[in-house]
Amino acid sequence: MIPDRGAERRLPADDEVLAAGAAALPADGAAGVFGAALPTAERFAELLTGPGVVQGVVGPAEAERIWDRHLLNCAAVARLIPARCSLVDVGSGAGLPGIVLAMLVPGARVTLLEAMARRVAFLEQCVAELGLANAHPMRGRAEDLAGQLMADVAVSRAVAPLDRLAGLCVGLVRPGGRVLAIKGASAESELTKARPVLARLGVTDARVSEVVGADAAATATVVSFTTPDRRISEHSGRSDARRSGGKPGGQVGRGAAGRGPAKNARPNSRRGGG
């Protein structure tokens, strides 16, 4: 996600739009990281620094560092994603990292989960213009869709502190799936603080990793863990008797009860993405 100033957002000045256009030029090393997907990444950078800024999804200051701070950072995580899987980007915001991962892992089915309507509209614009048939924006909140989405992998970036984010992600991932939270310098301290919550959730193999992409041009600090084989309530610590029946590569969509995602999910500006 990229900060967007919320209620304080304003239309950028002409000189900011011009600067944003210059910022859309690829950074050094981008060609080695994105490979054949570079033209798609370049167009995505244009959308982020153009319509994204104008629509208030991307803060004007972020446009100047869209490649180094955002696109390359997200691209580093692609090496952790199975070639064929279902993936949910929790609090997708401007499509970081979900749209980047959809470009680089074409065999992944990517759900871009976002609570705020204007951000979902921007995601739909990006997916259509980039021709990403494997990416699907969905409006909703993680809390409301727990148990209905059953992804192999959940990813998130700048959504919430790990002790709160963990419970949101576990509810959207099949038993035995993976959660990848892209963090910064606070990763170790967040993991330490979150360990009691992770223990109650029953997750395993929680760790901080420094991920380095092609030619060392793309790097990311990632907190990862594996979800338990059985659901465990964060509040009671007891195993949930219901089995999800999720399998590797399973479809993201309807849950075990056959219900689709809530159609009237309410936006939550506190963790909506962008």
Secondary structure, DSSP 8 states (H G I E B T S, - for coil): -----GGG-----HHHHHHHHHHTS--TTHHHHHGGGHHHHHHHHHHHHTHHHHTTSS-HHHHTTIIIIIIHHHHGGGGGS-SSEEEEEET-TTTTTHHHHHHH-TTEEEEEEES-HHHHHHHHHHHHHHT-TTEEEEE--HHHHBTTB-EEEEEEESSS-HHHHHHHHHTTEEEEEEEEEEE-TTHHHHHHHHHHHHHHHT-EEEEEEEEE-GGG--EEEEEEEE--SS-B-TTT--B-S------TT--SS--TT-----TT----TTS---
